[in-house]
Amino acid sequence: MNGNLMVLLPLLGFMAAMLALGIYVRRQSHAGGFLSGYFVGGQTLGAFVLAMTMVATYSSVSSFVGGPGMAYEIGFGWIYMAVIQTMTIFLVLGIFGKKVARLARRIHAVTIVDIIRHRYQSDALAALAAFAIVIFFAASMVAQFVGGAQLFAAVTGYSYELGLVLFGIVVVVYTSIGGFRAVALTDTCCAIVMMLGIVLLFYYVLEAGGGLAAIFANLRAAHPEMLTPTAAGRMPISLYVSQWLLVGALTIALPQSVVRGISYRSSRDMHRAMIIGTVVIAFMNIAVNLVGVLGRGVLGVDAKALGGVDSVIPQLMAQVMPPELLGFAIIGPLAASISTISGVLIVASSAVVKDVYLHHQQQRGKCVEEKTLRRLSMGVTATLGIIVFVLAIAPPSLIWLINMFAFGGLETAFFWVLVFGLFTTWARRTGALAAMGGGTVIYCAAMAAGFKTLGLHPIAIGITASLVLFLAGSWWERSRET
């Protein structure tokens, strides 16, 4: 298929701007030293940037492609399920924000693993946490690379491989050279572009369908089940509960989210970010899924006729939007992919450099020069990005399942360890080790076997097993202390 240059040019301009921003940040001095500047932005993020980088963290290519595609098939039930995500930023900053910030400043922590190591006084737990971050983040990044490249190919007409190369170069370069602050600033740009893209698509969907009333009339006549919460049995209660856990309540302990609690400038900025972020993510989450529902009233055919759920949004864009605006609209979902990759890439890099290498050197009594740390941090970030890029060249199937698997693994590994570790005095390292190691293994086994209880996603098994193991391990260690 011949590519559409008119669609490609705005995207190239956006990517060039992201690279320029990374170079600009690279030239700025790092407040608090290189490590703090590179991995948490020197703890200087203001309210708006903090809010936008958290919005971008929770918004992936699945949020703009797979989610609305499912809404196109199921209807308002999918919106009712997905709306749980609107609470995530408010909760993660409200629950962990101040606690993590104060502790990080007191112990000079740069990463979440620093905080876990300090709380439990366990190098083994810290090493396990770093390993879990790298493994599950790699799976998440592969999903984002593949999803973004597939969307690029579907809308622009250029090849999947070209899209993958463009994303790989841009994300790996600006994340490697600019670190966390570059990630936060580019996340802000990406979030703004996402909102503009949603507004554009929403407007043209309404115009193509003859207005909101006409679209609803079409849906009511042809697909009345799409207007009900259960969608004629396609949205059972078990699916609601599973998703409310997987992409709602449990996401507050995701390392890429909690680390934002180390990065803000003041409590006032954090409180403002809670409000701004909640409003923005509510708008984006509800609006983009509503576009999917309304799209069914415009196009009429089911998702299979369009090439599957992941093809719904690209096809909808191509059919309702003017060609000259298509290039700008496609930046939104592709920006979601870029921002998610960069956000998890910098945290994965910090796990390798700060939590494994530097700690090991300090244990041996060796001092590592800042120049060495600078080169190593950039090198590890680039290497991790390249490895994930190579894995994405032969795209695996069921990308959204890989993404959800990674989410569930991180939640199982970190939820109870962070919640009990930060808010109780009785939590012990044996319990934390058992929860993170044993709970995660049980979750992965349940996912591999397709085992479910009460129709719930295996995250229910993983998080329950992690809780039981945490309580049992902590009780055993406390009993030995007495």
Secondary structure, DSSP 8 states (H G I E B T S, - for coil): ----HHHHHHHHHHHHHHHHHHHHHHTS--TT-HHHHHHHGGG-B-HHHHHHHHHHHH--HHHHTHHHHHHHHH-HHHHHHHGGGGGHHHHHIIIIIHHHHHHHHHHT--SHHHHHHHHHT-HHHHHHHHHHHHHHHHHHHHHHHHHHHHHHHHHH-S-HHHHHHHHHHHHHHHHHHHHHHHHHHHHHHHHHHHHHHHHHHHHHHHHHHTSHHHHHHHHHHH-GGGGSSSGGGTS-HHHHHHHHHHTTGGGGG-HHHHTHHHHBS-HHHHHHHHHHHHHHHHHHHHHHHHHHHHHHHHH-S-GGGGTSGGGHHHHHHHHHS-HHHHHHHTHHHHHHHHHHHHHHHHHHHHHHIIIIIIHHHHHTT----HHHHHHHHHHHHHHHHHHHHHHHHS--S-HHHHHHHHHHHHHHHHHHHHHHHHH-SS--HHHHHIIIIIHHHHHHHHHHHT--STT--THHHHHHHHHHHHHHHHHHHHHHH-
